Amino acid sequence: MPVLTIYPYLLENTWVFDDPRTALKEEAFVLGMTEMISRLVKAKDIRNARQGFAMHFSEQPFQGFDAELTWQGSDHSQVVAGRDGSASKVSGNWYTGMVAGQKMRGWLCAALGLYFHEAPPRLFVKTEPLPDGVDPIWRVSRNDAMAVRFVSAPKQQTMKLRSIVIALEDNRRIILDHEGGLAVEVLASPETGWCPDTNAQVSDADVAGLLSQAIALTGKLRSRMRSHRARTAMNC
């Protein structure tokens, strides 16, 4: 079996690839495979990998392979989200293996059948920088009639933070809205609750504290979103 080569590139946060030989356009690596690829290209220190790199693969060992993946089983009912928010049921195969010193598990969709008659018991993979003169992008529209895609890269979801509220020690609170505006409210009483404090002065220390807490909160939100994505992938 010859060694095959594709040229993945990063689309938002998902590795995808084009292959005019099989008419694939923006075919996505999902459910653990994007994480595998990211770990591998980082370990190999492939510069500008997000713009494209070479991935060689075969069902037989070959000189200098980076990872060996072992087939774990087929899955004929995997639900995969698309870029337009829809979801589709796609068949595929699960593989596991050591990737740059860490055991990882990922799923390959039915596009695997365009390269092999059946899911190989083992897959050997090697990554290298993009060769000179190679364009990883097939210059056709993703909606072109000749383009095929089994799995789309999920659309990146962003969270818009409307405001951050910081409580001060003197029964005041500062509100920073998403446009950068500052407001101050005072707790008049437990019955009346918070109301605008038109006479309040916001000190430089208040603002500095607000900004530092906003930065910390942003980091926590990003961490929670990453954890949510990881749990979602594990539960799929």
C-alpha positions in Angstrom: 0.0 0.0 0.0 1.6 3.4 -1.0 1.9 6.2 1.4 -0.9 8.8 0.9 -0.6 12.5 1.5 -3.1 15.2 2.2 -2.5 18.9 3.3 -4.7 19.9 6.3 -5.1 23.5 7.3 -6.9 25.2 10.2 -10.5 26.5 9.6 -11.4 28.5 12.7 -10.5 25.9 15.4 -10.8 22.7 13.4 -8.3 21.0 11.1 -9.8 20.4 7.6 -8.4 19.3 4.3 -9.2 19.5 0.6 -8.4 16.8 -1.9 -9.4 17.3 -5.6 -8.5 13.6 -6.3 -11.5 12.6 -4.1 -13.5 15.8 -4.6 -13.3 16.6 -0.8 -13.6 20.2 0.2 -13.1 21.4 3.8 -13.5 17.8 5.1 -13.2 18.2 8.9 -11.3 16.3 11.6 -13.6 16.1 14.6 -14.3 14.2 17.8 -10.7 14.1 19.0 -8.9 14.1 15.7 -8.3 17.9 15.7 -6.8 17.6 19.2 -4.5 14.7 18.0 -3.3 16.8 15.0 -2.7 19.9 17.1 -0.6 17.9 19.5 1.4 16.3 16.7 2.2 19.5 14.8 3.1 21.2 18.1 5.4 18.4 19.1 7.0 18.5 15.6 7.3 22.3 15.9 5.8 22.8 12.4 5.8 26.5 11.8 2.7 28.1 10.2 0.9 24.8 10.3 -2.4 26.5 10.5 -1.8 27.7 6.9 -1.2 24.1 5.9 1.2 21.2 6.4 1.8 17.7 4.9 0.2 14.7 6.5 1.4 11.3 5.2 -0.6 8.2 6.2 -0.6 4.5 5.4 -1.9 1.2 6.7 1.6 -0.1 6.7 4.6 1.2 8.7 6.8 3.5 6.7 10.1 5.3 7.4 9.9 8.0 10.0 6.2 7.8 11.0 5.2 9.9 14.0 2.2 8.0 15.4 0.5 4.6 15.1 -3.2 4.5 15.5 -5.2 1.3 16.2 -8.7 0.7 15.1 -11.2 0.4 18.0 -14.5 -0.1 16.3 -17.1 1.3 13.9 -19.8 3.7 14.8 -22.8 4.1 12.5 -24.8 6.6 14.4 -22.4 9.4 15.3 -24.2 12.8 15.3 -21.9 15.6 14.0 -22.7 19.3 14.1 -22.3 21.4 10.9 -21.3 25.0 10.3 -24.9 26.1 9.7 -26.0 24.8 13.1 -27.5 21.6 11.7 -26.6 18.1 12.8 -26.3 14.9 10.7 -25.8 11.3 11.5 -22.5 10.0 10.0 -20.8 6.6 10.1 -17.1 6.4 11.0 -14.4 4.6 12.9 -12.7 5.1 16.2 -8.9 5.0 16.5 -6.6 5.3 19.5 -2.8 5.6 19.9 0.1 7.3 21.5 0.5 10.8 20.1 3.6 12.7 21.1 3.7 10.7 24.4 0.0 10.9 25.2 -2.6 8.3 24.6 -5.4 9.8 22.6 -8.6 8.7 20.9 -10.3 10.1 17.8 -12.9 9.4 15.2 -12.6 9.3 11.4 -15.7 9.7 9.2 -16.7 7.8 6.1 -14.3 9.8 4.0 -11.8 7.1 5.1 -13.5 4.8 2.6 -12.2 7.0 -0.2 -8.7 6.0 0.6 -9.1 2.4 1.8 -11.4 -0.4 0.9 -12.1 -0.9 4.6 -11.1 0.7 7.8 -7.4 -0.3 8.3 -6.6 -2.2 11.6 -3.7 0.3 12.0 -2.9 3.7 10.6 0.6 5.2 10.5 0.9 9.0 10.3 3.7 11.5 9.7 3.5 15.3 9.6 5.9 17.6 7.9 6.0 21.3 6.8 4.1 22.2 3.7 6.4 21.7 0.7 7.3 24.8 -1.4 4.8 25.5 -4.1 1.9 23.4 -2.6 -1.4 25.2 -2.1 -3.4 23.2 0.5 -6.6 24.9 -0.5 -8.6 23.6 -3.5 -9.8 26.8 -5.1 -13.5 25.9 -5.6 -16.4 27.1 -3.5 -17.4 24.9 -0.6 -20.9 24.9 -2.2 -19.7 23.9 -5.6 -21.6 21.0 -7.1 -18.3 19.0 -7.6 -17.3 19.4 -4.0 -18.0 16.6 -1.5 -18.0 16.9 2.3 -19.0 14.2 4.8 -18.3 16.3 7.9 -18.1 20.1 8.2 -16.1 22.1 10.7 -18.4 23.2 13.5 -19.0 26.9 13.5 -17.0 28.6 16.2 -19.3 29.8 19.0 -18.5 33.1 20.7 -19.9 34.5 23.9 -20.6 38.2 24.1 -20.2 39.6 27.5 -22.8 42.3 28.1 -21.4 43.6 31.4 -19.2 42.9 34.3 -20.3 43.8 37.8 -17.8 44.3 40.6 -19.0 44.8 44.2 -17.0 47.3 46.3 -16.7 47.2 50.1 -18.8 50.4 50.7 -22.1 49.0 49.4 -21.4 50.3 45.9 -20.9 48.3 42.7 -19.3 49.2 39.4 -20.8 48.0 36.1 -18.7 47.9 33.0 -20.7 47.4 29.9 -19.5 45.7 26.7 -18.9 49.1 25.1 -16.5 50.1 27.9 -19.0 52.4 29.7 -18.8 52.7 33.5 -21.8 53.0 35.8 -22.0 53.0 39.6 -24.9 51.8 41.7 -25.4 51.9 45.5 -27.3 49.5 47.7 -29.9 51.9 49.2 -31.5 49.2 51.3 -32.4 45.5 51.1 -35.9 46.5 50.2 -35.2 49.0 47.4 -32.1 47.1 46.2 -29.5 48.6 43.9 -30.1 52.0 42.3 -28.0 54.4 40.3 -25.6 56.5 42.4 -25.4 59.8 40.5 -23.0 61.3 43.1 -20.6 58.4 43.2 -17.0 58.9 42.4 -15.0 56.1 40.9 -11.4 56.2 42.0 -8.5 55.1 40.0 -8.1 52.2 42.4 -11.7 51.1 41.7 -11.0 51.1 37.9 -7.7 49.3 38.3 -9.4 46.6 40.5 -12.3 46.4 37.9 -9.9 45.8 35.0 -7.8 43.2 36.9 -11.0 41.3 37.9 -12.4 41.6 34.3 -9.2 40.0 33.0 -9.4 37.2 35.5 -13.1 36.7 34.7 -12.4 36.5 31.0 -9.8 33.8 31.6 -12.3 31.8 33.7 -14.9 32.1 31.0 -12.5 30.8 28.3 -11.5 27.9 30.6 -15.1 27.0 31.2 -15.8 27.1 27.4 -12.9 24.8 26.7 -14.0 22.4 29.4 -17.5 22.5 27.9 -16.2 21.7 24.4 -14.1 18.8 25.8 -17.1 17.3 27.7 -19.3 17.7 24.6 -16.7 15.8 22.5 -16.4 13.0 25.2 -20.2 12.6 25.4 -20.7 12.3 21.6 
